Amino acid sequence: MKFKAEIDVMPLDALLDPQGKAVSNSMKNIGLPEIDGVRIGRHIRLFVEADNQAAAEVKVETACKKMLANQIMESFSFSVTEA
């Protein structure tokens, strides 16, 4: 079976996010001073072949832990649906 995974990778809350800080500081320049606390991350979509959804989730989690996210500096979350 083929499954689609949607993965979000974000910097850990305890770490600085210079890109997010720059965007947050620029909000007042475009007339949106009420927006702050911007954090910038990555969204990854991939497809995986697996026997069932549970097996697909294990494969996606392994990919996140081994390659897609640096767990020292980032957290990740994902959802897996049938493609």
N, C-alpha and C positions, 0 to 999 in steps of 0.2 A: 504494500500500500504506500501511497505517497502522502506526505504530510507537509504542511507549511508552518514554519516557525516565525514568530515575530519577537524579536529580542530588543530590549532596551538596556543600554549600558550607560551608567551615570557615575560621575566622580563621587567618592564617599563624602558624606556631609561634613566630616571633620577636616577635609582637605580644602585648600583654596582652589577656586575655579577662576583663573584670570580671564578667560574668555567670557564666562558668565558675568563676571564683575564688570567688564567693559561694556557689555550689552546692557546690563542693569543701569550703569551710570549714564548711558546714552538715551535711556527712555525719556528723561526730562527734555532732551533736545528735540524730540519728535512729538512733544505735547502729551506724554504719558507718564507724568511724575508719580502716579499712584502704583506703577509697576516696579517692583524691586525683587531682589532675591533670585535672579535668573541663574539657572544652572544649565550648562550646555553638555549634552551627551551624544550618544550615537544610537541610531535605530538600524537594526540589521534584519533583513528578511532572507530566509533560506528555505530550501526544500530538502526533505530527507526521506529516503526509502526505509521502511521498517515494517515489521509484521503487525504491529498494533500501536496505538497511541502511547502507551506506557513505554514501549521500547524506543519510540521516536523521542519522547521526553528525555530519556536517559542519554541518548546520543546528542541531543541539543545541549543538555547540561554539561556533558563532557566537553563538547566543542567550546562552550563558554568558558569553562574552567581552564582548559588547556591552551586556548588561542584567542578567543574573542574578547575576553575581559582580563585585565590585570587586577586580580583580587586584592592586591596590596593597596591599590589606589581607587578601585572601581567596584561598584555593585552591579548586579544584573538581574533582570527578571525576564520571563518569556512566557508565551502561550503557544500551544501547538494545536492545530486544527487539521482536519482532513482536507487535502487539496483537491 
